[in-house]
Amino acid sequence: MNPLIDEAAARACKHAMSFSEYREGSATAEYDALCAQADEIAAAQKEMVHPSHHQKIDRLLASYKHRMAENINARNRNGASCPSVMIAGPSNFPVGKKERQNARENTLMHEYDDIVGLLDKIRGVGTGGIQSGDVDALERLQEKLDSLRESHAEMIARNKHWRKHGTMAGYKGLSAEKAQEVDAKIMSGYSWERCPAPSYTLQSSNAEMKRLEGRIEDLRRAKEQPPEGWVFDGGRAECDTESMRLQLFFDEKPDEALRAELKSNGFRWAPSVGAWQRLLNNNALYAARRIKAIAPAGEALKE
């Protein structure tokens, strides 16, 4: 049993949401399968790039595994914090508590999307990736999204065939030999779900498509209606749509506390431009306005 996964929380979450029994070890199996998938992506990327990039891939992979375990545990603990109305019954149901639970779940799913995005970063190590400042970034992102949508549709089609026939034999485009290989892989796979594409794979694919759609929308909006910068006490914020960066310029070096706050909100020091910056999108603008020292006058967001 993987010690990173809190099986007790997973069990409690299941009991809070459903009358069916929890399949012991299923949360761990899901996590192990996600890690195995990430290992395959990292190994494939290492074969494609120079060894000098391997350390970065390893760092991203370790971050993915650690953050994914934390996210799974947090979602399970949150799910167990308040039962569904089906379990608790409508009488004296804690509506306020349920609303807070739902809000927390929304936050955790945003974190999940960010974590899944690390796999895309692994795929981009050593290959240049798709930078938002690239001239053809929108076209390349759209091509990638279209390809992912086709792959997702194919996974769903394979699942339907498997559920109907209990084998991949006879599936379009698959030879008898290949069908046998797929069948064997399904039966010996990590997941308790017997199908070509288990739910966690489809969930990961959906999250990646959602992430790409959001990135495309942010990039289009920034190009068509560039957000405006602002002045704050001791500096200014600028939205550079060429490099697609939100840049913070300070009249004097920020103190240690502010530097720590900038880092915790995703900003990094860029000596080449003399600014603290991060990718220009809605999340960046929101993060900047959360920091009281650099928020526009009267607009600092409450936690």
C-alpha angles and dihedrals in degrees: 000000000000107000091210092070121075102221092180090059091047091051092048091048091052092050091049092054106033144026091223119098122261114251102233113240095012094120089051091046090052091050093046090050092051089050091048089052091049090048090055092050091048093047092049091049092050089056090054101047140054116276089246087075096052096088091056090049090051091050092051091046092051090048091050093052095045095046093043091054091049091048094049091049093046092050092049093048090048091048090053093049094081127016123230118260088250090062100035098036126231096273111105090345110181097241095171092051090048091052091053090048091052091049090051091048090054090053092048092050089053087053089049090054090052091049092051086051088067088072089060089050089053090051089052098049110118094002100079093247120211110305118199089228093058115113092232097037095119094050093047093046091050091050090051092049092049090051092049091050090053090049091049092050089050091053091052091049091051091049091053091051092049094048091050098045106019089230139061091233110124095023113143114266095010120113118219089253093050091046089055090051091051091047091051092049091051094050093048097039128122096248126082086220109096105214138097093258114029119209093261090058092051090045091052091048092049091050091050092049090049090049092051092046090052092047092050091048092048091049093048092048092048091050095045099036109018112205116241124245125226143210122246132182105289100008150001141260119226130189108217107195092182094064092022093233134136102222127198117202118193127198088217134018110280115246121253095265093052092046089053090049091049091051093048088054094052101263120136131191112252110194091187091069099021094238144106107243149166136180111301110244140112092280091055092050091047092048092050092051090051090063106082094204093061103026118117111265110285094001104092106136121233119238 
